[in-house]
């Protein structure tokens, strides 16, 4: 809501459809802001509400036990049979590598205006998973002190609006799915910032036991940009390394070890 209030107060987003809880701005005419009382993890009906949308960008809070101030972004999905946080079991949402890459780069470029925050991508997790358009979560965390930080909220919103205003017609020349590492995949983060690569779905080490041929295929095809590589955190594959590498070799895609 801190981000919603910033968009209302500073970017001209005002209510135009009380029944649909939608807000629009005269400046950002290609953006609609939907405010829901329902948890964003369970919003599986957005295709019906906004059938002509290009992507669904979620403004959300991030929570972690560490309490470290963090600005994050990630696509969504459940690799295993558990779906305690929305979405369907063993289902990955559609990713938007270029959008995620541009957001991470812009936030990093203005990090001097948000001192004290870590800026990282996360592995894919939670819902919604069944939307027909790509999904990107942008989050402020990790405690209430950050959730009400209006400065951090303004930076996230301004960066995203600038990306949208400049158009989303470009794409990443190289796109990889990520396998291995921690939930905060620092190696993949570095790859996004320092190379031409974009990232589609990312499965952290603790999810690798759920990765089989069908799930790997789903990670590859559910991207609006063609996946060209499988990127593996070589030291972060754990006990699943041999099995995962056999699956990877069978895809015929280029393999990049980081």
C-alpha positions in Angstrom: 0.0 0.0 0.0 3.0 2.3 0.4 3.6 2.0 -3.3 0.0 2.4 -4.1 -0.2 5.6 -2.1 2.9 6.9 -3.8 1.4 6.2 -7.2 -1.9 7.9 -6.2 -0.2 11.0 -4.7 2.7 11.5 -7.1 1.9 9.8 -10.4 -1.7 10.7 -10.9 -3.3 7.3 -10.5 -6.9 7.9 -9.5 -9.9 5.6 -9.3 -12.0 5.3 -12.5 -13.7 2.0 -11.8 -14.9 1.5 -8.3 -16.3 -1.9 -9.0 -13.0 -3.2 -10.4 -10.7 -1.4 -8.0 -8.7 -0.1 -10.9 -6.8 3.2 -11.1 -5.3 4.9 -14.2 -3.0 7.9 -14.8 -3.2 10.4 -17.6 0.5 10.3 -17.9 1.0 6.5 -17.9 -1.9 5.6 -20.2 -0.7 2.1 -20.9 -0.8 1.1 -17.2 -3.7 0.1 -15.0 -3.2 -0.2 -11.2 -5.4 -2.9 -9.6 -5.7 -2.8 -5.8 -6.9 -6.0 -4.2 -7.9 -6.8 -0.7 -7.0 -10.4 -1.5 -3.4 -11.6 -1.2 -1.5 -11.1 -4.4 -0.3 -14.7 -4.2 -3.8 -15.9 -5.1 -4.8 -13.6 -7.9 -5.4 -16.2 -10.6 -8.3 -14.3 -12.2 -6.3 -11.3 -13.7 -6.6 -12.7 -17.3 -10.4 -12.3 -17.1 -10.1 -8.8 -15.5 -7.5 -7.5 -18.0 -7.6 -9.7 -21.1 -5.5 -7.2 -23.2 -2.7 -6.9 -20.7 0.9 -7.5 -21.8 2.3 -8.4 -18.4 1.3 -8.5 -14.7 3.7 -6.6 -12.4 3.0 -7.1 -8.7 3.9 -4.5 -6.1 4.4 -6.5 -3.0 6.1 -6.8 0.4 8.9 -9.1 1.0 9.3 -11.0 4.3 12.4 -12.9 5.6 13.6 -14.1 9.0 16.9 -12.2 8.5 15.1 -8.8 8.5 17.7 -7.4 6.1 16.4 -4.4 4.1 16.0 -5.8 0.6 14.5 -4.9 -2.8 13.8 -8.0 -4.8 12.2 -9.1 -8.0 11.3 -12.6 -9.3 8.9 -14.6 -11.4 6.6 -17.1 -9.7 6.2 -20.9 -9.6 5.9 -24.0 -7.5 8.3 -26.8 -8.3 7.0 -29.4 -5.8 3.7 -30.7 -4.7 3.4 -28.1 -1.9 1.6 -24.8 -2.7 1.1 -23.3 0.7 1.6 -19.8 -0.8 -0.7 -19.8 -3.8 -0.5 -21.1 -7.3 -0.8 -24.7 -8.4 1.6 -27.5 -7.5 4.3 -28.2 -10.0 3.4 -25.2 -12.1 5.6 -22.3 -13.3 4.3 -18.9 -14.3 5.3 -17.3 -17.6 8.5 -15.2 -17.1 9.6 -11.9 -18.7 13.4 -11.9 -18.7 13.9 -8.5 -20.4 11.5 -6.8 -17.9 13.2 -8.3 -14.9 16.7 -7.5 -16.2 15.9 -3.9 -16.9 14.3 -3.5 -13.5 17.2 -5.0 -11.6 19.7 -2.8 -13.6 17.7 0.4 -13.0 17.3 -0.2 -9.3 21.1 -1.0 -9.0 22.0 2.2 -10.9 20.1 4.4 -8.4 21.1 2.4 -5.3 22.8 5.5 -3.8 19.3 6.9 -3.3 18.2 3.8 -1.3 21.2 3.3 1.1 21.1 0.2 3.3 19.1 -2.0 1.0 20.3 -5.2 -0.6 19.2 -5.5 -4.3 18.8 -9.1 -5.5 16.7 -11.4 -7.6 15.0 -14.4 -6.0 14.5 -17.9 -7.2 11.0 -18.5 -8.5 8.5 -19.3 -5.8 4.8 -18.9 -4.7 1.7 -18.0 -6.8 0.0 -17.0 -8.9 1.2 -19.6 -11.5 -1.6 -20.1 -14.0 -1.9 -16.6 -15.6 -1.6 -16.5 -19.4 0.6 -13.4 -19.4 4.1 -13.1 -17.8 4.4 -12.3 -14.1 7.0 -10.2 -12.3 7.0 -9.6 -8.5 8.8 -6.4 -7.3 9.1 -6.4 -3.5 10.2 -4.2 -0.6 11.4 -6.1 2.5 12.0 -7.5 4.9 10.1 -6.0 7.8 7.4 -3.4 8.4 10.0 -0.7 8.8 10.8 -1.1 5.1 7.2 -1.7 4.0 6.3 1.8 5.0 9.5 3.3 3.6 8.1 5.9 1.1 11.5 6.6 -0.4 12.1 2.9 -1.3 8.5 2.7 -2.6 9.1 5.7 -4.8 12.3 4.3 -6.3 10.7 1.0 -7.2 7.7 2.7 -8.8 9.7 5.3 -10.7 12.1 2.7 -12.0 9.3 0.4 -13.2 7.3 3.3 -14.8 10.3 4.5 -16.6 10.9 1.1 -18.1 7.3 0.8 -19.2 7.3 4.4 -20.6 10.3 3.6 -22.8 8.5 0.6 -24.2 9.0 -3.1 -23.9 9.7 -4.0 -27.5 13.3 -5.1 -26.9 14.4 -8.5 -25.7 17.4 -10.3 -24.3 19.7 -11.9 -26.9 20.5 -14.7 -24.5 18.1 -16.1 -22.0 18.7 -18.8 -19.5 16.9 -20.8 -16.9 18.8 -21.0 -13.6 19.4 -24.2 -11.6 21.1 -24.4 -8.2 22.4 -22.0 -5.6 20.4 -20.4 -2.7 17.1 -18.7 -2.8 19.0 -15.4 -3.3 21.1 -16.5 -6.3 24.0 -14.1 -6.1 25.8 -15.7 -9.1 22.7 -15.3 -11.3 22.3 -11.8 -10.0 25.8 -10.9 -11.1 25.1 -12.5 -14.5 22.1 -10.3 -15.0 23.9 -7.1 -14.1 27.2 -7.7 -15.9 26.4 -9.7 -19.1 23.8 -9.7 -21.9 21.9 -12.6 -20.2 18.3 -12.4 -19.1 16.8 -15.0 -16.7 13.6 -17.0 -17.0 12.6 -19.3 -14.2 15.2 -20.1 -11.4 15.1 -23.2 -9.3 17.2 -23.0 -6.1 19.1 -26.0 -4.7 16.3 -26.9 -2.3 13.9 -27.4 -5.2 16.2 -29.5 -7.4 14.8 -32.8 -6.2 11.5 -31.7 -7.8 13.1 -31.0 -11.2 12.4 -33.8 -13.7 12.1 -33.8 -17.5 8.6 -32.3 -17.5 9.4 -29.6 -15.0 12.6 -28.7 -16.9 10.6 -28.4 -20.1 8.1 -26.2 -18.4 10.8 -23.8 -17.2 12.2 -23.6 -20.7 9.0 -23.0 -22.7 7.2 -20.7 -20.2 9.1 -17.5 -21.1 8.0 -14.7 -23.5 11.6 -14.7 -24.8 13.2 -17.8 -26.2 15.4 -19.7 -23.7 18.8 -20.3 -25.2 20.8 -21.6 -22.3 20.6 -23.6 -19.1 22.7 -21.8 -16.4 23.9 -24.0 -13.5 25.5 -22.9 -10.3 28.0 -25.6 -10.5 28.9 -25.6 -6.8 25.3 -25.1 -5.8 23.7 -28.2 -7.3 24.4 -30.3 -4.2 23.6 -34.0 -4.2 21.4 -33.6 -7.3 24.3 -32.5 -9.5 24.7 -35.8 -11.5 21.0 -36.3 -12.1 20.4 -32.6 -13.0 23.3 -32.6 -15.4 22.0 -35.7 -17.2 18.6 -33.9 -17.6 20.3 -30.8 -18.8 22.3 -32.5 -21.5 19.2 -34.1 -22.9 17.6 -30.7 -23.7 20.1 -29.8 -26.4 20.4 -26.3 -25.1 23.7 -24.6 -24.4 24.9 -25.1 -20.8 26.7 -22.3 -18.9 28.4 -23.1 -15.6 28.8 -20.3 -13.1 
